[in-house]
């Protein structure tokens, strides 16, 4: 019932004046404790409120440099396997190299970076500026 009231506040915004809804809506949202909501209520709340992406855009991900893996060429203790999928790299396979110099299967790191904008190993924020 609480969630339906919140959803109706959001949905009826066009019918009410901005001033009437402003303060009341803010007070109602502050009264919601997500810890007390059921799973279904949390899903519905997510649909009403929306979500914020913490990942990188496809353009930035596509601009990251690629390298071809060469067996036995690991330097500075870097791995011969992808820490995301845990599969060994194959000779000649294309990897994506992050600014922190960690490398991953391109498909693995692309999916990761859509959700998170940090390296899975060292948590360094991925930036395109460091590639120059």
Backbone as JSON, one array per atom type, in Angstrom:
{
  "sequence": "XXXXXXXXXXXXXXXXXXXXXXXXXXXXXXXXXXXXXXXXXXXXXXXXXXXXXXXXXXXXXXXXXXXXXXXXXXXXXXXXXXXXXXXXXXXXXXXXXXXXXXXXXXXXXXXXXXXXXXXXXXXXXXXXXXXX",
  "N": [[0.83, -1.19, 0.0], [1.97, 1.21, 0.8], [3.84, 1.53, -1.2], [2.26, 1.72, -3.47], [1.05, 4.14, -2.98], [3.27, 5.79, -3.18], [3.95, 5.35, -5.85], [1.7, 6.37, -7.09], [1.98, 9.04, -6.44], [4.14, 9.73, -8.0], [3.14, 9.13, -10.55], [0.86, 10.76, -10.83], [1.78, 13.28, -11.14], [1.51, 14.99, -13.3], [-1.12, 15.83, -13.16], [-1.4, 17.23, -10.78], [-0.48, 20.38, -9.29], [2.83, 21.73, -9.44], [3.75, 22.92, -7.05], [2.06, 21.87, -5.05], [2.72, 19.17, -5.01], [5.47, 19.04, -4.57], [6.72, 19.43, -1.78], [5.27, 17.52, -0.28], [5.74, 15.13, -1.67], [8.52, 14.83, -1.33], [8.68, 14.49, 1.46], [7.27, 12.07, 1.74], [8.9, 10.24, 0.33], [11.15, 10.28, 1.96], [10.21, 8.95, 4.17], [10.18, 6.3, 3.49], [11.54, 3.2, 4.19], [13.87, 1.23, 2.87], [14.76, -1.18, 3.91], [12.6, -2.36, 5.08], [10.96, -3.15, 3.05], [9.44, -5.59, 0.87], [10.78, -8.02, -1.46], [9.39, -7.82, -3.92], [8.27, -5.28, -3.62], [10.59, -3.75, -3.58], [11.51, -4.16, -6.19], [9.42, -2.93, -7.62], [9.69, -0.34, -6.63], [12.18, 0.3, -7.66], [11.51, 0.46, -10.36], [9.84, 2.69, -10.34], [11.46, 4.75, -9.29], [13.78, 4.53, -10.78], [17.06, 3.74, -12.13], [20.58, 4.26, -11.62], [23.31, 4.26, -13.68], [26.47, 2.86, -13.03], [28.48, 2.26, -14.62], [30.63, 2.39, -17.57], [30.27, 4.21, -20.67], [29.42, 2.83, -23.9], [30.99, 3.92, -25.92], [33.33, 4.79, -24.59], [34.26, 2.34, -23.61], [34.75, 1.02, -26.03], [36.9, 2.5, -26.89], [39.1, 1.68, -25.49], [42.44, 0.35, -25.38], [43.6, -2.5, -27.29], [45.38, -5.6, -27.09], [47.42, -8.25, -28.45], [47.67, -11.44, -27.15], [50.63, -13.07, -26.17], [52.03, -16.11, -25.57], [53.95, -16.75, -22.69], [54.96, -14.21, -22.47], [54.42, -12.7, -20.28], [54.72, -10.02, -18.01], [56.05, -8.42, -15.1], [54.72, -9.97, -13.19], [52.14, -10.36, -14.17], [49.05, -12.0, -14.95], [48.43, -15.14, -16.7], [45.93, -15.71, -17.28], [42.45, -14.84, -17.45], [41.04, -12.98, -14.91], [38.37, -12.64, -14.57], [36.76, -14.59, -15.95], [38.33, -16.75, -15.46], [39.63, -18.34, -17.31], [42.4, -19.57, -19.2], [44.52, -17.5, -21.18], [44.76, -17.65, -24.72], [47.26, -18.18, -27.22], [47.76, -15.42, -29.33], [45.26, -14.38, -28.88], [42.91, -11.7, -28.58], [43.13, -9.15, -26.23], [41.86, -6.8, -23.83], [43.41, -3.92, -22.65], [43.72, -2.2, -19.68], [44.13, 1.1, -18.2], [45.62, 0.74, -15.92], [47.27, -1.26, -16.56], [46.4, -3.89, -16.33], [45.14, -6.76, -17.95], [42.46, -8.28, -19.83], [40.1, -10.73, -21.14], [38.47, -9.4, -23.93], [35.63, -9.49, -24.2], [34.86, -10.23, -21.61], [35.8, -8.08, -19.93], [34.5, -5.95, -21.13], [31.79, -6.45, -20.55], [31.95, -6.28, -17.77], [32.73, -3.58, -17.42], [30.49, -2.22, -18.25], [28.95, -2.23, -16.06], [30.56, -1.58, -13.85], [33.03, 0.93, -13.28], [35.65, 0.46, -12.66], [38.83, -1.24, -12.34], [38.75, -4.76, -12.04], [40.72, -6.02, -10.51], [42.5, -4.17, -9.15], [40.93, -2.01, -8.5], [41.29, 0.48, -9.63], [40.11, 3.43, -11.12], [38.82, 3.32, -14.35], [40.06, 5.11, -17.01], [40.08, 6.98, -20.02], [41.92, 8.87, -20.51], [44.43, 8.18, -19.59], [45.64, 6.66, -21.48], [47.31, 7.8, -23.32]],
  "CA": [[0.0, 0.0, 0.0], [2.87, 2.37, 0.83], [4.48, 1.67, -2.5], [1.25, 2.21, -4.41], [0.9, 5.58, -2.72], [4.45, 6.45, -3.75], [3.85, 5.28, -7.3], [0.67, 7.3, -7.55], [2.54, 10.39, -6.34], [4.99, 9.92, -9.17], [2.34, 9.05, -11.76], [-0.13, 11.81, -10.91], [2.48, 14.57, -11.1], [1.02, 15.89, -14.35], [-2.43, 16.35, -12.81], [-1.27, 18.15, -9.65], [0.44, 21.49, -9.52], [4.19, 21.46, -8.98], [3.92, 23.34, -5.66], [1.34, 20.97, -4.16], [3.36, 17.87, -4.96], [6.87, 19.15, -4.2], [7.08, 19.14, -0.4], [4.63, 16.29, 0.14], [6.44, 14.02, -2.31], [9.83, 14.68, -0.68], [8.47, 13.93, 2.79], [6.86, 10.69, 1.59], [10.07, 9.44, -0.06], [12.05, 10.18, 3.11], [9.61, 8.03, 5.13], [10.33, 4.93, 3.01], [12.73, 2.48, 4.65], [14.02, 0.09, 1.96], [14.99, -2.41, 4.67], [11.31, -2.93, 5.46], [10.19, -3.51, 1.86], [9.61, -6.94, 0.34], [11.51, -8.08, -2.74], [8.51, -7.3, -4.96], [8.15, -3.84, -3.42], [11.86, -3.15, -4.0], [11.52, -4.15, -7.66], [8.49, -1.9, -8.07], [10.29, 0.94, -6.29], [13.23, 0.53, -8.66], [10.87, 0.89, -11.61], [9.31, 4.03, -10.14], [12.55, 5.69, -9.05], [14.77, 4.4, -11.84], [18.38, 3.32, -11.69], [21.7, 5.06, -12.09], [24.4, 3.4, -14.14], [27.79, 3.17, -12.48], [29.44, 1.78, -15.59], [31.13, 3.27, -18.62], [29.5, 4.2, -21.92], [29.96, 1.94, -24.94], [32.04, 4.66, -26.64], [34.57, 4.75, -23.81], [34.72, 0.95, -23.59], [35.3, 0.72, -27.36], [38.14, 3.25, -27.11], [40.2, 1.09, -24.72], [43.4, -0.32, -26.27], [43.64, -3.96, -27.34], [46.69, -6.21, -27.35], [47.37, -9.67, -28.76], [48.38, -12.2, -26.13], [51.72, -13.95, -26.6], [52.35, -17.04, -24.49], [55.27, -16.58, -22.11], [55.42, -12.81, -22.5], [53.91, -12.0, -19.09], [55.71, -9.19, -17.33], [55.68, -7.83, -13.8], [53.81, -10.84, -12.45], [50.78, -10.36, -14.68], [48.51, -13.35, -15.09], [48.24, -15.75, -18.01], [44.51, -16.05, -17.36], [41.5, -13.76, -17.18], [40.53, -13.14, -13.55], [36.91, -12.57, -14.58], [36.2, -15.9, -16.3], [39.31, -17.72, -14.98], [40.15, -19.17, -18.4], [43.73, -19.19, -19.66], [44.6, -16.81, -22.47], [45.32, -18.45, -25.81], [48.22, -17.44, -28.03], [47.15, -14.62, -30.39], [43.94, -13.9, -28.47], [42.83, -10.25, -28.36], [42.8, -8.77, -24.87], [41.72, -5.36, -23.6], [44.37, -3.44, -21.66], [43.25, -1.03, -18.95], [45.17, 2.09, -17.91], [46.44, 0.22, -14.82], [48.07, -2.3, -17.2], [45.8, -5.21, -16.21], [44.49, -7.15, -19.21], [41.34, -9.21, -19.69], [39.39, -11.02, -22.38], [37.7, -8.21, -24.3], [34.21, -9.67, -23.89], [34.7, -10.24, -20.15], [35.98, -6.75, -19.34], [33.46, -5.06, -21.67], [30.58, -6.67, -19.75], [32.24, -5.75, -16.44], [32.79, -2.11, -17.44], [29.13, -1.68, -18.42], [28.36, -2.18, -14.72], [31.52, -0.94, -12.95], [34.06, 1.64, -14.04], [36.95, 0.24, -12.01], [39.51, -2.49, -12.63], [38.34, -5.8, -11.09], [41.84, -6.45, -9.68], [43.09, -3.14, -8.27], [39.9, -0.99, -8.26], [41.65, 1.76, -10.24], [39.06, 3.89, -12.02], [39.22, 3.24, -15.75], [39.94, 6.39, -17.7], [40.68, 6.95, -21.35], [42.97, 9.89, -20.56], [45.72, 7.6, -19.23], [46.14, 5.82, -22.57], [48.14, 8.55, -24.25]],
  "C": [[0.87, 1.26, 0.0], [3.45, 2.62, -0.54], [3.5, 2.19, -3.54], [1.03, 3.7, -4.22], [2.07, 6.35, -3.32], [4.38, 6.47, -5.27], [2.81, 6.25, -7.82], [1.15, 8.74, -7.43], [3.36, 10.7, -7.57], [4.15, 9.99, -10.44], [1.36, 10.19, -11.93], [0.49, 13.2, -10.97], [1.94, 15.53, -12.15], [-0.3, 16.55, -13.95], [-2.34, 17.38, -11.69], [-0.34, 19.29, -10.02], [1.79, 21.15, -8.91], [4.35, 21.8, -7.49], [3.25, 22.37, -4.7], [2.11, 19.67, -3.97], [4.76, 17.94, -4.37], [7.21, 18.73, -2.79], [6.52, 17.81, 0.06], [5.36, 15.08, -0.42], [7.77, 13.77, -1.62], [9.68, 14.04, 0.69], [8.1, 12.46, 2.7], [8.04, 9.8, 1.24], [11.02, 9.26, 1.12], [11.52, 9.2, 4.15], [9.79, 6.57, 4.72], [11.63, 4.35, 3.52], [12.88, 1.24, 3.78], [14.25, -1.23, 2.68], [13.69, -3.1, 5.05], [10.47, -3.36, 4.27], [10.46, -4.95, 1.45], [10.37, -6.87, -0.98], [10.68, -7.47, -3.86], [8.36, -5.79, -4.84], [9.43, -3.12, -3.84], [11.96, -3.09, -5.52], [10.62, -3.04, -8.2], [9.05, -0.51, -7.77], [11.39, 1.29, -7.28], [12.67, 1.01, -9.98], [10.36, 2.32, -11.5], [10.43, 5.06, -10.07], [13.54, 5.69, -10.21], [16.11, 3.97, -11.26], [19.44, 4.23, -12.27], [22.83, 4.12, -12.48], [25.71, 3.84, -13.53], [28.88, 2.73, -13.45], [29.87, 2.84, -16.59], [30.24, 3.18, -19.86], [30.18, 3.27, -22.92], [31.09, 2.62, -25.71], [33.37, 4.59, -25.9], [35.13, 3.33, -23.79], [35.37, 0.59, -24.92], [36.64, 1.41, -27.61], [39.33, 2.67, -26.34], [41.13, 0.31, -25.65], [43.33, -1.84, -26.16], [45.07, -4.41, -27.59], [46.46, -7.66, -27.74], [48.24, -10.41, -27.76], [49.45, -13.07, -26.78], [52.11, -14.8, -25.41], [53.78, -16.8, -24.01], [55.78, -15.16, -22.07], [54.93, -12.02, -21.29], [55.03, -11.25, -18.4], [55.15, -8.73, -15.99], [54.64, -8.67, -13.06], [52.39, -10.84, -12.95], [50.34, -11.79, -14.97], [48.49, -13.82, -16.53], [46.79, -16.2, -18.16], [43.67, -14.83, -16.99], [40.92, -13.98, -15.78], [39.0, -13.08, -13.49], [36.31, -13.94, -14.86], [37.09, -17.06, -15.86], [39.8, -18.69, -16.05], [41.52, -18.65, -18.81], [43.63, -18.46, -20.99], [45.22, -17.77, -23.49], [46.22, -17.57, -26.66], [47.5, -16.72, -29.18], [45.78, -14.06, -30.05], [43.98, -12.4, -28.2], [42.35, -9.97, -26.94], [42.63, -7.26, -24.81], [42.64, -4.98, -22.45], [43.82, -2.18, -21.0], [44.43, -0.11, -18.63], [46.09, 1.64, -16.78], [47.33, -0.93, -15.27], [47.57, -3.72, -16.94], [45.06, -5.51, -17.5], [43.47, -8.25, -18.95], [40.85, -9.6, -21.08], [38.5, -9.82, -22.68], [36.23, -8.34, -23.91], [33.97, -9.62, -22.38], [34.77, -8.83, -19.57], [34.94, -5.77, -19.88], [32.17, -5.21, -20.86], [30.76, -6.11, -18.34], [32.13, -4.22, -16.42], [31.44, -1.46, -17.72], [28.47, -1.48, -17.07], [29.23, -1.39, -13.75], [32.58, -0.23, -13.76], [35.43, 1.55, -13.38], [37.52, -1.11, -12.42], [39.09, -3.54, -11.6], [39.46, -6.24, -10.14], [42.25, -5.38, -8.67], [42.13, -1.99, -7.95], [40.3, 0.41, -8.74], [40.54, 2.17, -11.2], [39.59, 3.9, -13.45], [39.01, 4.6, -16.4], [40.62, 6.27, -19.05], [41.83, 7.94, -21.44], [44.36, 9.3, -20.31], [46.33, 6.79, -20.36], [47.08, 6.53, -23.5], [49.61, 8.25, -24.09]]
}
